[in-house]
Amino acid sequence: MSNIVHISKDYETYSEVNLLEAGAYKYARHPSTEVIFMAHKILGSDIRPDLWTPDQPLPDCLKSPYKYHFHAWNSMFEFLIMKYVLKIDPPPFSQWTDTMILAANLSLPLALAKCAPAVGLPADKQKLKEGRALMSLLSSPQEKVFSDTKKESAFEKKIAFKRDNVIEILEEGKTYLKYRVRDPEKLRQYGEYCIQDVVTEEAVGKICGPLSPKERELWELDQKINLRGVRFDVPKVKVAMKMRNERVDQLHNELYDITGGLIDAATKTQQMKSFIQDEYDYSLPDFSAPSLLEAQEDPDIPDVVNRLITIRQQAGKSSLQKFDSIIKTAWRSDHRVRGLLQFLGTTTGRWSGRLVQPHNFPRPLFSDTDSCIDIFDDGLDTIETFYGDPMVALLSCLRGMIIPNPGNELFVCDFSSIEARVFAWLAGMEDVLEVFRTHGKIYEATAAGIYKKSIEDITPDERFIGKVASLSVQYQGSFRALMKMAKQYGKKLDKVFAAGIVRDWRLANPKAKIFWDSLNEKCTWAIDNPGKIAQLGVLRFLKRKDFLYIRLPSGRKLAYPRALLKWGKVSHEDEYGEWKTFNTRQIRFMGLDKNSNWGRQATYGGSIAENVTSGIARDLLAAAMVRVEKKRYPVICTIHDEIISERKIGRGSIEEFNQQMCILPKWAAGIPVGGDGFVSQRWRKS
């Protein structure tokens, strides 16, 4: 529509459901969920946003929503609230813009409170700091638990005094009181917070600018995928939870007996650590997984300490909580979880996981997971008889909880070693590309280069070294990266041996180092020469305003906010394990650290290589998603380099699905893409 009006809006809502635990879809459909306010304004106008409450007549943007293009931060939430709470048919996704995604496209924080200062908005354009406290007070029920008679009496008097137009009692018992706050002054402040959010969102969106048409099309597809959701085998999930709880109870009872009643739960790690130290004079630095694994490799570890560690490992597996997350988020009628994907969830453009977090489902430790799931109903003892540790068995079956609707089947295809292929293509490593174009035995070929032997003569142990070297040192990783990767596969490497492997890999792959160094040089040059374009093969580099951009061959850009160069001393261990200190101009930019704090970070050639390689692999996956969707293989999820589609049984073929997956876009000519696919009633590792 040529006369469509662009409007920015934001809802504040109340519900008895926890939004973070249940997800937006289940939250919006809960009968207790209601709209408190909606702030809205025409984009670009100088007027203050209007604040609407449900007791007022509907504004035109809700009476005639198809006349408007809506802009909102995390727009899917607004879409769902409009559809299921207000019962108003929202316009299609083509008439929505997610301002959060515009920020993500520039590698900015996905939290509005962090994004606003990150883009340099003045104080009057930023979120109100008291908003979080107001949201906690007014958007969810409050609960008071009584433990003292005097406090109980005083609190009840306070509630009685405030009850008129301030407090609504929802539920009460002898030891608790659940109530809803309706304080007029607090609500007035909350309305101001809602208005300010619209102001902030509009200001951020104006700075970020729109998505490219190609990314815009992909975002609309992502929204459809998230609304389709993924079906989980809820009955089997509940059986798995029952077995897990039974096993945890057994482990905690054993822990209680071993410690003489001092410790009753494996979550009490500090008490366990002190008990082990006091009773067995055995010191553990902490209870992290690497420390526990290292302790178990100690030949002098007491048997009882070893058993306590095993109890902790089995009872404390956090991934087992994913079964609970499935139940909390799955919709009761169709058992589908919606909103599993975050578009542009990483700075390289890859999708990340939400809610159940399918992207970090653990790898199964055996292949016949379908057979294991089939005997879930036989109980814990049967699982333990056939598969050993039941906790490991349950985790191995977690992927298999993803199933299609009755009468459908899953089509799954995974790009094979895609980042290794893309990296070799970028770095001009023709020998590696030839391996992928022919026999595909990249781990054997890597080992052959390291050990200077023919592929046919490579032993299983040497192949393992080739594998961890391929996965860990491609992005300028040192011997520590190699040792860490090997440890993840259950093997411990000596420091000197690992340093030698890294050295030999680099000698066998000299173009990798040239590529790392060239990336660092081109980024440095671009920062030194704002507005001018540097080129390295299919990559382009440009510093414009506060951002360093790297244009990928697909046309999409990676962004490094507030990029600059700074002289300083840099110390690191080289591939030989030797410490080197030197002065250099380091590339620095703003980003989120491991603790989600926005701050200055440093980068280098190997890290930039990882970014561009991952970004190109993502663009190949995105193009494949669009292709299979157009061939009527509806995508329900994408995980790393894998696409999961769901289609009626007997329609389509895995050969067609694989073929569509592996078609190369023109910009990717020369990448030897390969895919491994299957059709199944349960998701599994390819």
VENPE-V206683 format. One record per backbone hydrogen bond with DSSP energy under -0.5 kcal/mol. NH is the residue of the N-H (numbers start at 1). CO is the residue of the C=O. Records with the same first field share a line. If there is no record, write none. Layout:
NH: CO ; CO
This chain:
4: 1
5: 67
7: 5 ; 69
8: 41
9: 71
10: 39
12: 37
14: 34
15: 139
19: 17
22: 18
23: 19
27: 23
28: 24
29: 25
30: 26 ; 27
33: 30
34: 14
36: 12
37: 12
38: 52
39: 10
40: 50
41: 8
43: 6
45: 42
50: 40
52: 38 ; 50
56: 53
62: 59
63: 59
64: 60
67: 64
68: 65
69: 5
70: 68 ; 95
71: 7
72: 97
74: 72
75: 72
77: 74
78: 74
79: 75
80: 76
81: 77
82: 78
83: 79
84: 80
85: 80 ; 81
86: 81
88: 82
90: 88
95: 92
96: 93
97: 70
99: 72 ; 97
100: 72
101: 98
102: 98
103: 99
104: 100
105: 101
106: 103
107: 104
108: 103
112: 110
114: 111
115: 111
116: 112
117: 113
118: 114
119: 115
120: 117
121: 116
125: 122
126: 123
131: 128
132: 129
134: 130
135: 131
136: 132
137: 133
138: 134
139: 135
142: 179
144: 177
145: 143
146: 144 ; 175
152: 148
153: 149
154: 150
155: 151
156: 152
157: 153
158: 154
159: 155
160: 156
161: 157
162: 158
163: 159
165: 163
166: 162 ; 163
167: 162 ; 163
168: 180
170: 178
171: 178
173: 176
177: 144
178: 171
179: 142
180: 168
181: 137
182: 166
187: 183
188: 184
189: 185
190: 186
191: 187
192: 188
193: 189
194: 190
195: 191
196: 192
197: 193
198: 194
199: 195
200: 196
201: 197
202: 198
203: 199
204: 200
205: 201
206: 202
207: 203
208: 204
209: 205
216: 212
217: 213
218: 214
219: 215
220: 216
221: 217
222: 218
223: 219
224: 220
225: 221
226: 222
227: 223
228: 224
229: 225
230: 337
232: 335
233: 401
234: 232
237: 233
238: 234
239: 235
240: 236
241: 237
242: 238
243: 239
244: 240
245: 241
246: 242
247: 243
248: 244
249: 245
250: 246
251: 247
252: 248
253: 249
254: 250
255: 251
256: 252
257: 253
258: 254
259: 255
260: 257
261: 256
262: 259
268: 265
269: 267
272: 268
273: 269
274: 270
275: 271
276: 272
277: 273
278: 274
279: 275
280: 276
281: 277
282: 276
292: 288
293: 289
294: 290
295: 291
296: 292
297: 293 ; 294
298: 295
301: 298
306: 302
307: 303
308: 304
309: 305
310: 306
311: 307
312: 308
313: 309
314: 310
315: 311
316: 312
317: 314
318: 316
320: 317
321: 318
322: 319
323: 320
325: 321
326: 322
327: 323
328: 324
329: 325
330: 326
331: 336
335: 331
337: 230
338: 336
339: 226
342: 352
343: 341
344: 349
345: 342 ; 350
346: 350
349: 346
352: 342
354: 340
356: 354
357: 354
360: 357
361: 358
369: 367
372: 368
373: 369
374: 370
375: 371 ; 372
376: 373
378: 375
379: 376
383: 379
384: 380
385: 381
386: 382
387: 383
388: 384
393: 389
394: 390
395: 391
396: 392
397: 393
398: 395
401: 398
402: 399
403: 231 ; 401
408: 405
409: 647
410: 680
411: 645
412: 410 ; 678
413: 643
414: 676
415: 641
416: 674
417: 415
421: 417
422: 418
423: 419
424: 420
425: 421
426: 422
427: 423
428: 424
429: 424
430: 428
432: 429
433: 429
434: 430
435: 431
436: 432
437: 433
438: 434 ; 435
440: 435
442: 440
445: 441
446: 442
447: 443
448: 444
449: 445
450: 446
451: 447
452: 448
453: 448
457: 454
458: 455
463: 459
464: 460
465: 461
466: 462
467: 463
468: 464
469: 465
470: 466
471: 467
472: 468
473: 469
476: 473
482: 478
483: 479
484: 480
485: 481
486: 482
487: 483
488: 484
489: 485 ; 486
490: 487
491: 486
493: 491
498: 494
499: 495
500: 496
501: 497
502: 498
503: 499
504: 500
505: 501
506: 502
507: 503
508: 504
509: 505
510: 507
512: 509
513: 509
514: 510
515: 511
516: 512
517: 513
518: 514
519: 515
520: 516
521: 517
522: 518
523: 519
524: 520
525: 521
526: 522
527: 523
528: 524
529: 525
531: 543
532: 529
534: 541
536: 539
539: 536
540: 551
541: 534
542: 549
544: 542 ; 547
547: 544
548: 560
549: 542 ; 547
550: 558
551: 540 ; 549
552: 550 ; 556
555: 552
558: 550
560: 548
561: 559
562: 546
563: 546 ; 560
564: 588
566: 586
568: 584
570: 582
572: 580
574: 572 ; 578
577: 574
580: 572
582: 570
584: 568
586: 566 ; 584
587: 603
588: 564
589: 601
590: 561
591: 599
593: 597
596: 593
599: 591 ; 597
601: 589
603: 587
608: 604
609: 605
610: 606
611: 607
612: 608
613: 609
614: 610
615: 611
616: 612
617: 613
618: 614
619: 615
620: 616
621: 617
622: 618
623: 619
624: 620
625: 621
626: 622
627: 623
628: 624
629: 625
630: 626
631: 627
632: 629
633: 628
634: 632
636: 644
637: 644
639: 642
642: 639
643: 413
644: 637
645: 411 ; 643
646: 634
647: 409
649: 407
651: 648
652: 650
657: 653
658: 654
659: 655
660: 656
661: 657
662: 658
663: 660
668: 665
669: 666
671: 668
672: 670
673: 671
676: 414
678: 412
680: 410
683: 399 ; 402
